[in-house]
Amino acid sequence: MRRGEVWTYHPPTEPARQRTVVLLSSDGVNESERPWLLGTELLERDPMDILGVAIDARYWVSTLNLTRLYRPWFDERVAEIDQDVQERIDIALRAALDL
């Protein structure tokens, strides 16, 4: 698992709802034995917020929706965002968290 990968995510408490998330925690965290990682769910429409970032023509993320994700609930790696999109997400995260 690496930063910028897009995964399907299936919490057992929501078996009927498939979520697609992008992994945002550092590769050091992702490569560790930690059970919880950081990421955000892909949105199918523009969140209409300055802290939203377009992933491609279809998906968006809102950096205000940063959440922890349980490693065993990651199902299938479906894509990886490109470096330009990752940089835009990083800029939005720094703004959202005042880093």
Secondary structure, DSSP 8 states (H G I E B T S, - for coil): --TTEEEEE--TT-TT--EEEEE-S-HHHHTSS-SEEEEEE-BSS---STTEEE-SSS-EEEGGG-EEEEGGGEEEEEEE--HHHHHHHHHHHHHHHT-
